[in-house]
Amino acid sequence: MHLRSISLLSFLLLSLLACSVSPEVSPNSALVSIPFKDAKAMVHSDLVEKQEFILLSTTQNALFSRVDKLLARNDRFYLFDHLSDAGVLVFDREGNFIQSIGEIGEGPNQLKNIDDFQVLENGDVLILDKVQKRIITYYSTGQFKAATSIPVNSGGFAKQEDFWFLAINFDHQNSGLVNNQKFGVFNLNFEPDSLYFYYPPNVPNANIYYHAGIVSQSKKSIIYHRPPNDTIAVFNEKGNLLSRILIDFETNRLPDEMVFDFQLKDKLEGQDQVFRYLQSPVLPVGHYLFGMVSGTDRSFWTFALHRKSNELLVQKIDFNDFHLRELFIPSANLDDQTLVSLIDPVSFGQDSNPEAYPIEVQNHLKSEGTVLLLQFLKP
């Protein structure tokens, strides 16, 4: 199951089907606990300096039905639709369609599927195909560059200069290399440097599904999180675990059996007790980590966690009265200082103040186009 970023409504409602994981357990770092009940209200104007809209092209080759992942790199925007065979679509800073990268097929250098992708500073596009346990690298021009086999079944990854960061799936692990760990830092030859966190023993549904977006990054940070877990792990570009952050929901924390196997969440329906959990991705932007919180009563919040002070800011979403320009829906990080969100026609149709958008944005959305909202954070 993949993370949908295309719209607020799809993002939130589909998140109720999120995947199952176990709690983070690691002796390698101190756990910082931040009570959710002590969070302060997030005031949009306190964080945002200015906004910008980018209207994505609606030419035939640029069409998609949903977005499983969005990246902003090198003055370009990259996205893929898991239901499409189009590969990774590339748009320029003005929203013009440039090209698609990655070919689905049965050939030796083709992909069977796209499960995650990353873009390097040199413009290379790296695409994870979990079915073939390979990462295929393309030049920025779209030509095939190399295919690299990976030693574990991975659902998400990141690449820094000297290290690979892999989210390791529960099944089909290489027992000679990993021992039930969920996340690994590997050298350039895919030899393990450090392995972290464990799946619970004897829980057959601990990781039936997994999705792109569980590993996110900025220039100097790697963020690992598996929803519905309430713990976030932060690494630096050298592969060192810097911190583990627990958003503490206290008595509202999702019960362990639900964390282990989220398919059991149906047992919570109709109960008076409300439980809360984190969604993915948790995105580093500037001084903050941005993310989403869900409740079993279909309540939702966005949050911003200051990385130095650990101050937690939250913003509850009222589906009867929301304005997308005033929400922080984390989809991509532009230049480590700008939060990028997607607005699609479905979300726009539910917006309580559509007239507040520039007329060209309104017209584009009414014509079934998609818009990127860039929110430049204050220094």
Kinemage of the C-alpha trace (Angstrom):
@kinemage 1
@onewidth
@group {chain A} dominant
@subgroup {mainchain}
@vectorlist {calphas} color= white
{ca met a 1} P 0.000 0.000 0.000
{ca his a 2} L 1.399 3.355 -0.975
{ca leu a 3} L 1.139 6.773 0.544
{ca arg a 4} L -1.196 9.014 -1.457
{ca ser a 5} L -0.224 12.661 -1.550
{ca ile a 6} L -2.490 13.925 -4.311
{ca ser a 7} L -5.190 15.471 -2.151
{ca leu a 8} L -6.025 16.275 1.420
{ca leu a 9} L -9.120 14.096 1.434
{ca ser a 10} L -7.433 11.133 -0.228
{ca phe a 11} L -4.364 11.555 1.952
{ca leu a 12} L -6.347 11.483 5.158
{ca leu a 13} L -9.079 9.004 4.380
{ca leu a 14} L -6.757 6.493 2.757
{ca ser a 15} L -4.450 6.781 5.736
{ca leu a 16} L -7.057 4.913 7.756
{ca leu a 17} L -5.869 1.876 5.794
{ca ala a 18} L -2.250 2.433 6.855
{ca cys a 19} L 0.131 -0.449 7.303
{ca ser a 20} L 0.985 -2.398 10.423
{ca val a 21} L 4.306 -2.140 12.243
{ca ser a 22} L 5.842 -2.757 15.628
{ca pro a 23} L 7.015 -0.166 18.161
{ca glu a 24} L 10.516 1.222 17.746
{ca val a 25} L 12.943 -0.416 20.159
{ca ser a 26} L 16.618 0.544 20.185
{ca pro a 27} L 19.288 0.635 22.873
{ca asn a 28} L 21.371 2.940 20.697
{ca ser a 29} L 19.821 6.290 21.543
{ca ala a 30} L 17.806 8.099 24.148
{ca leu a 31} L 14.099 8.428 23.551
{ca val a 32} L 12.662 11.937 23.780
{ca ser a 33} L 9.004 11.855 24.833
{ca ile a 34} L 6.801 14.793 23.844
{ca pro a 35} L 3.243 14.771 25.262
{ca phe a 36} L 0.639 15.412 22.598
{ca lys a 37} L -1.665 16.995 25.180
{ca asp a 38} L 0.918 19.736 25.830
{ca ala a 39} L 1.149 20.771 22.178
{ca lys a 40} L 0.557 24.403 21.323
{ca ala a 41} L -1.754 25.620 18.591
{ca met a 42} L -0.022 26.038 15.250
{ca val a 43} L -0.593 29.510 13.815
{ca his a 44} L -0.031 29.504 10.077
{ca ser a 45} L 1.168 33.101 9.853
{ca asp a 46} L 3.800 32.473 12.536
{ca leu a 47} L 5.595 29.946 10.359
{ca val a 48} L 5.015 31.044 6.752
{ca glu a 49} L 6.732 33.989 5.126
{ca lys a 50} L 5.144 33.729 1.663
{ca gln a 51} L 3.337 31.327 -0.654
{ca glu a 52} L 3.617 30.392 -4.304
{ca phe a 53} L 1.490 28.275 -6.632
{ca ile a 54} L 2.774 26.062 -9.434
{ca leu a 55} L 0.261 24.794 -11.984
{ca leu a 56} L 1.309 21.355 -13.224
{ca ser a 57} L 0.949 20.700 -16.919
{ca thr a 58} L -2.134 18.850 -18.136
{ca thr a 59} L -0.627 17.644 -21.405
{ca gln a 60} L -1.354 14.027 -22.277
{ca asn a 61} L 2.039 12.664 -21.203
{ca ala a 62} L 1.835 14.489 -17.881
{ca leu a 63} L -1.461 13.044 -16.669
{ca phe a 64} L -1.751 10.992 -13.483
{ca ser a 65} L -4.601 9.815 -11.296
{ca arg a 66} L -2.873 10.022 -7.920
{ca val a 67} L 0.546 10.756 -6.456
{ca asp a 68} L 2.311 8.125 -4.375
{ca lys a 69} L 5.360 10.279 -3.767
{ca leu a 70} L 6.493 13.807 -4.598
{ca leu a 71} L 10.059 15.119 -4.520
{ca ala a 72} L 11.437 18.601 -5.151
{ca arg a 73} L 15.051 18.568 -6.301
{ca asn a 74} L 17.284 20.679 -8.525
{ca asp a 75} L 14.495 23.123 -9.448
{ca arg a 76} L 12.365 20.213 -10.632
{ca phe a 77} L 9.425 18.269 -9.235
{ca tyr a 78} L 9.282 14.487 -9.494
{ca leu a 79} L 6.273 12.290 -8.839
{ca phe a 80} L 4.937 8.856 -9.603
{ca asp a 81} L 1.534 7.239 -9.761
{ca his a 82} L 1.670 3.622 -8.598
{ca leu a 83} L -1.332 2.737 -10.770
{ca ser a 84} L 0.328 4.032 -13.912
{ca asp a 85} L 3.036 2.593 -16.149
{ca ala a 86} L 4.332 6.073 -16.956
{ca gly a 87} L 7.317 5.951 -14.592
{ca val a 88} L 8.485 8.988 -12.640
{ca leu a 89} L 7.061 12.193 -14.117
{ca val a 90} L 9.306 15.250 -14.129
{ca phe a 91} L 8.135 18.888 -14.148
{ca asp a 92} L 10.170 22.084 -14.141
{ca arg a 93} L 9.912 24.972 -11.690
{ca glu a 94} L 7.063 26.500 -13.730
{ca gly a 95} L 5.075 23.264 -13.831
{ca asn a 96} L 5.898 22.371 -17.432
{ca phe a 97} L 6.184 18.658 -18.143
{ca ile a 98} L 9.743 17.634 -19.054
{ca gln a 99} L 9.809 13.851 -19.344
{ca ser a 100} L 9.053 10.527 -17.698
{ca ile a 101} L 11.827 8.333 -16.311
{ca gly a 102} L 11.694 4.577 -15.795
{ca glu a 103} L 10.098 2.043 -18.094
{ca ile a 104} L 7.742 -0.680 -16.862
{ca gly a 105} L 8.186 -3.998 -18.617
{ca glu a 106} L 9.858 -7.394 -18.695
{ca gly a 107} L 13.173 -6.362 -20.246
{ca pro a 108} L 16.542 -6.693 -18.488
{ca asn a 109} L 16.722 -2.993 -17.615
{ca gln a 110} L 13.008 -2.429 -17.114
{ca leu a 111} L 10.994 -2.101 -13.921
{ca lys a 112} L 8.268 -4.434 -12.784
{ca asn a 113} L 7.061 -1.843 -10.318
{ca ile a 114} L 8.025 1.432 -8.651
{ca asp a 115} L 7.945 1.314 -4.866
{ca asp a 116} L 10.082 4.313 -3.992
{ca phe a 117} L 12.458 6.700 -5.696
{ca gln a 118} L 15.056 9.315 -4.838
{ca val a 119} L 16.845 12.039 -6.783
{ca leu a 120} L 20.496 12.871 -6.176
{ca glu a 121} L 22.058 16.314 -6.327
{ca asn a 122} L 23.703 15.438 -9.654
{ca gly a 123} L 20.243 14.780 -11.103
{ca asp a 124} L 20.424 10.984 -11.171
{ca val a 125} L 17.054 9.345 -10.509
{ca leu a 126} L 17.127 6.154 -8.417
{ca ile a 127} L 14.063 3.899 -8.534
{ca leu a 128} L 13.399 1.009 -6.154
{ca asp a 129} L 11.776 -2.099 -7.617
{ca lys a 130} L 11.090 -4.348 -4.628
{ca val a 131} L 9.853 -7.215 -6.796
{ca gln a 132} L 13.269 -7.540 -8.414
{ca lys a 133} L 15.133 -6.337 -5.281
{ca arg a 134} L 16.948 -3.765 -7.355
{ca ile a 135} L 17.575 -0.054 -7.471
{ca ile a 136} L 17.836 1.194 -11.029
{ca thr a 137} L 19.676 4.448 -11.659
{ca tyr a 138} L 18.895 6.785 -14.547
{ca tyr a 139} L 20.761 9.847 -15.719
{ca ser a 140} L 18.915 13.152 -15.364
{ca thr a 141} L 18.182 12.895 -19.086
{ca gly a 142} L 16.268 9.667 -18.477
{ca gln a 143} L 18.739 7.186 -19.966
{ca phe a 144} L 19.503 3.977 -18.092
{ca lys a 145} L 22.713 4.172 -16.048
{ca ala a 146} L 22.978 1.140 -13.788
{ca ala a 147} L 21.042 -1.592 -11.982
{ca thr a 148} L 22.069 -2.486 -8.443
{ca ser a 149} L 20.858 -5.540 -6.568
{ca ile a 150} L 20.020 -5.009 -2.892
{ca pro a 151} L 20.429 -7.783 -0.300
{ca val a 152} L 17.121 -7.310 1.530
{ca asn a 153} L 13.486 -6.847 0.631
{ca ser a 154} L 13.098 -3.087 1.039
{ca gly a 155} L 10.030 -0.865 0.923
{ca gly a 156} L 11.783 2.508 1.007
{ca phe a 157} L 15.278 3.954 0.822
{ca ala a 158} L 17.509 6.993 0.790
{ca lys a 159} L 20.996 7.561 -0.577
{ca gln a 160} L 23.702 9.830 0.770
{ca glu a 161} L 27.282 10.169 -0.400
{ca asp a 162} L 28.701 7.222 1.540
{ca phe a 163} L 25.641 5.277 2.695
{ca trp a 164} L 22.415 3.598 1.691
{ca phe a 165} L 19.475 3.759 4.111
{ca leu a 166} L 16.981 0.917 3.681
{ca ala a 167} L 13.625 0.257 5.316
{ca ile a 168} L 13.641 -3.534 5.542
{ca asn a 169} L 10.486 -5.505 4.986
{ca phe a 170} L 9.432 -8.203 7.458
{ca asp a 171} L 9.312 -11.062 4.992
{ca his a 172} L 12.034 -12.551 2.799
{ca gln a 173} L 14.858 -11.203 4.914
{ca asn a 174} L 18.392 -12.422 4.366
{ca ser a 175} L 18.986 -14.178 7.685
{ca gly a 176} L 22.732 -14.088 7.166
{ca leu a 177} L 22.696 -10.310 6.899
{ca val a 178} L 19.866 -9.017 9.085
{ca asn a 179} L 18.022 -10.487 12.034
{ca asn a 180} L 14.470 -9.182 11.994
{ca gln a 181} L 15.546 -5.536 11.982
{ca lys a 182} L 13.360 -2.897 10.361
{ca phe a 183} L 15.933 -0.338 9.243
{ca gly a 184} L 19.532 -0.494 8.142
{ca val a 185} L 22.429 1.766 7.231
{ca phe a 186} L 24.597 0.091 4.567
{ca asn a 187} L 27.861 1.071 2.923
{ca leu a 188} L 28.141 1.546 -0.819
{ca asn a 189} L 28.639 -2.207 -1.277
{ca phe a 190} L 25.431 -2.884 0.699
{ca glu a 191} L 27.310 -4.302 3.653
{ca pro a 192} L 25.478 -3.421 6.887
{ca asp a 193} L 27.021 -0.618 8.896
{ca ser a 194} L 24.269 -0.368 11.522
{ca leu a 195} L 20.931 -2.134 11.953
{ca tyr a 196} L 18.062 -0.746 14.013
{ca phe a 197} L 14.700 -1.639 15.527
{ca tyr a 198} L 12.948 -5.000 15.475
{ca tyr a 199} L 9.753 -6.508 14.215
{ca pro a 200} L 7.866 -8.314 16.991
{ca pro a 201} L 8.355 -12.086 17.108
{ca asn a 202} L 5.461 -14.394 16.290
{ca val a 203} L 3.272 -11.659 14.786
{ca pro a 204} L 2.455 -12.894 11.268
{ca asn a 205} L 0.815 -9.643 10.159
{ca ala a 206} L 3.545 -7.342 11.455
{ca asn a 207} L 4.303 -6.019 7.976
{ca ile a 208} L 1.909 -7.267 5.349
{ca tyr a 209} L 1.944 -3.980 3.466
{ca tyr a 210} L 4.550 -1.294 3.121
{ca his a 211} L 4.726 1.900 1.143
{ca ala a 212} L 6.873 4.658 -0.293
{ca gly a 213} L 7.584 7.626 1.909
{ca ile a 214} L 8.705 5.832 5.050
{ca val a 215} L 12.224 7.177 4.503
{ca ser a 216} L 12.395 10.923 3.896
{ca gln a 217} L 15.350 13.235 3.830
{ca ser a 218} L 16.767 16.715 3.692
{ca lys a 219} L 20.360 17.552 2.826
{ca lys a 220} L 21.683 16.452 6.211
{ca ser a 221} L 18.906 14.382 7.756
{ca ile a 222} L 17.286 11.021 7.154
{ca ile a 223} L 13.906 10.420 8.803
{ca tyr a 224} L 12.587 6.906 9.350
{ca his a 225} L 9.039 6.161 10.445
{ca arg a 226} L 6.519 3.354 9.958
{ca pro a 227} L 2.901 4.241 10.678
{ca pro a 228} L 0.931 3.808 12.848
{ca asn a 229} L 3.936 3.896 15.178
{ca asp a 230} L 4.259 6.991 17.350
{ca thr a 231} L 8.077 7.131 17.239
{ca ile a 232} L 10.308 8.949 14.723
{ca ala a 233} L 14.005 8.154 14.181
{ca val a 234} L 16.376 10.880 12.956
{ca phe a 235} L 19.731 10.052 11.350
{ca asn a 236} L 22.449 12.282 9.947
{ca glu a 237} L 24.004 11.882 6.516
{ca lys a 238} L 26.842 9.801 8.025
{ca gly a 239} L 24.406 7.145 9.191
{ca asn a 240} L 24.449 8.068 12.862
{ca leu a 241} L 21.216 7.818 14.816
{ca leu a 242} L 20.782 11.295 16.308
{ca ser a 243} L 17.496 10.995 18.148
{ca arg a 244} L 14.301 9.038 18.603
{ca ile a 245} L 11.209 11.126 19.214
{ca leu a 246} L 8.029 9.749 20.746
{ca ile a 247} L 4.819 11.700 20.259
{ca asp a 248} L 3.180 10.529 23.470
{ca phe a 249} L -0.576 10.060 23.168
{ca glu a 250} L -0.648 8.559 26.677
{ca thr a 251} L -4.002 6.835 27.308
{ca asn a 252} L -4.973 7.562 23.691
{ca arg a 253} L -2.028 5.593 22.330
{ca leu a 254} L -3.007 2.845 19.913
{ca pro a 255} L -2.916 -0.526 21.747
{ca asp a 256} L 0.111 -2.686 21.032
{ca glu a 257} L -1.887 -5.357 19.254
{ca met a 258} L -3.214 -2.703 16.860
{ca val a 259} L 0.268 -1.315 16.306
{ca phe a 260} L 1.530 -4.804 15.551
{ca asp a 261} L -1.379 -5.576 13.227
{ca phe a 262} L -3.357 -2.552 12.122
{ca gln a 263} L -5.878 -4.778 10.412
{ca leu a 264} L -7.302 -5.311 13.890
{ca lys a 265} L -8.361 -1.665 14.036
{ca asp a 266} L -11.910 -2.699 13.140
{ca lys a 267} L -12.266 -3.877 16.735
{ca leu a 268} L -12.055 -0.234 17.795
{ca glu a 269} L -15.068 0.884 15.793
{ca gly a 270} L -17.967 1.960 17.967
{ca gln a 271} L -15.845 2.234 21.083
{ca asp a 272} L -15.967 5.401 23.159
{ca gln a 273} L -12.196 5.376 23.608
{ca val a 274} L -10.364 7.313 20.870
{ca phe a 275} L -6.852 6.264 19.874
{ca arg a 276} L -4.269 8.296 17.959
{ca tyr a 277} L -1.257 7.451 15.842
{ca leu a 278} L 1.222 8.987 13.412
{ca gln a 279} L 1.037 8.854 9.656
{ca ser a 280} L 3.754 9.035 7.050
{ca pro a 281} L 5.717 10.798 5.743
{ca val a 282} L 7.368 12.725 8.539
{ca leu a 283} L 9.131 15.405 6.554
{ca pro a 284} L 12.134 17.529 7.630
{ca val a 285} L 11.765 21.142 6.480
{ca gly a 286} L 13.921 23.905 7.930
{ca his a 287} L 13.932 23.762 11.733
{ca tyr a 288} L 10.873 21.497 11.851
{ca leu a 289} L 9.596 18.005 11.326
{ca phe a 290} L 6.145 18.097 9.720
{ca gly a 291} L 3.687 15.226 9.853
{ca met a 292} L 0.133 14.055 10.383
{ca val a 293} L -1.770 12.579 13.321
{ca ser a 294} L -4.882 10.430 12.894
{ca gly a 295} L -7.545 9.374 15.370
{ca thr a 296} L -9.746 6.301 15.278
{ca asp a 297} L -12.710 8.704 15.351
{ca arg a 298} L -11.543 10.051 11.944
{ca ser a 299} L -10.037 13.148 13.494
{ca phe a 300} L -6.866 14.562 11.949
{ca trp a 301} L -4.141 17.006 12.840
{ca thr a 302} L -1.064 18.349 11.143
{ca phe a 303} L 1.929 18.914 13.384
{ca ala a 304} L 5.237 20.758 13.344
{ca leu a 305} L 7.955 19.706 15.791
{ca his a 306} L 10.834 22.128 16.339
{ca arg a 307} L 13.993 20.052 16.067
{ca lys a 308} L 16.021 21.970 18.654
{ca ser a 309} L 13.487 23.012 21.276
{ca asn a 310} L 11.184 19.965 20.803
{ca glu a 311} L 8.216 22.337 20.894
{ca leu a 312} L 5.217 20.614 19.332
{ca leu a 313} L 2.683 22.646 17.363
{ca val a 314} L -0.578 21.092 16.151
{ca gln a 315} L -3.376 22.143 13.844
{ca lys a 316} L -6.678 20.240 13.908
{ca ile a 317} L -8.446 19.851 10.580
{ca asp a 318} L -12.147 20.596 10.463
{ca phe a 319} L -13.572 18.895 7.385
{ca asn a 320} L -16.569 21.203 7.492
{ca asp a 321} L -14.403 24.293 7.352
{ca phe a 322} L -10.872 23.982 6.008
{ca his a 323} L -8.815 26.173 3.723
{ca leu a 324} L -5.855 24.431 2.104
{ca arg a 325} L -3.779 27.609 2.005
{ca glu a 326} L -3.760 27.584 5.808
{ca leu a 327} L -2.871 23.911 6.299
{ca phe a 328} L 0.492 22.149 6.405
{ca ile a 329} L 0.079 18.920 4.423
{ca pro a 330} L 3.620 17.517 4.042
{ca ser a 331} L 4.359 16.221 0.560
{ca ala a 332} L 7.843 17.463 -0.350
{ca asn a 333} L 10.728 19.601 0.867
{ca leu a 334} L 12.079 22.286 -1.468
{ca asp a 335} L 15.558 23.642 -0.659
{ca asp a 336} L 15.238 22.637 3.021
{ca gln a 337} L 13.119 25.707 3.725
{ca thr a 338} L 9.892 25.271 1.777
{ca leu a 339} L 7.019 22.885 2.449
{ca val a 340} L 5.317 21.634 -0.722
{ca ser a 341} L 1.730 20.337 -0.761
{ca leu a 342} L -0.550 19.194 -3.548
{ca ile a 343} L -3.995 20.587 -4.261
{ca asp a 344} L -6.190 18.592 -6.627
{ca pro a 345} L -9.736 19.247 -7.877
{ca val a 346} L -11.310 16.976 -5.236
{ca ser a 347} L -9.702 18.822 -2.342
{ca phe a 348} L -10.323 22.193 -3.940
{ca gly a 349} L -14.000 21.330 -4.321
{ca gln a 350} L -14.232 20.952 -0.530
{ca asp a 351} L -12.274 24.108 0.277
{ca ser a 352} L -14.271 26.587 2.354
{ca asn a 353} L -12.737 29.637 0.688
{ca pro a 354} L -12.016 28.918 -2.999
{ca glu a 355} L -12.216 32.595 -3.881
{ca ala a 356} L -9.037 33.205 -1.871
{ca tyr a 357} L -6.957 31.527 -4.577
{ca pro a 358} L -5.604 33.495 -7.558
{ca ile a 359} L -7.998 33.282 -10.472
{ca glu a 360} L -5.541 31.292 -12.609
{ca val a 361} L -5.262 28.718 -9.821
{ca gln a 362} L -9.037 28.485 -9.543
{ca asn a 363} L -9.405 27.989 -13.285
{ca his a 364} L -6.660 25.365 -13.420
{ca leu a 365} L -8.248 23.317 -10.638
{ca lys a 366} L -11.707 23.651 -12.150
{ca ser a 367} L -10.201 22.277 -15.375
{ca glu a 368} L -9.043 19.124 -13.533
{ca gly a 369} L -5.465 20.324 -13.136
{ca thr a 370} L -3.239 19.826 -10.106
{ca val a 371} L -1.480 22.618 -8.256
{ca leu a 372} L 1.566 22.627 -6.025
{ca leu a 373} L 1.381 24.939 -3.013
{ca leu a 374} L 4.814 26.175 -1.917
{ca gln a 375} L 4.927 27.526 1.634
{ca phe a 376} L 8.202 29.328 2.335
{ca leu a 377} L 8.981 29.080 6.043
{ca lys a 378} L 10.328 31.982 8.035
{ca pro a 379} L 14.061 31.717 8.893
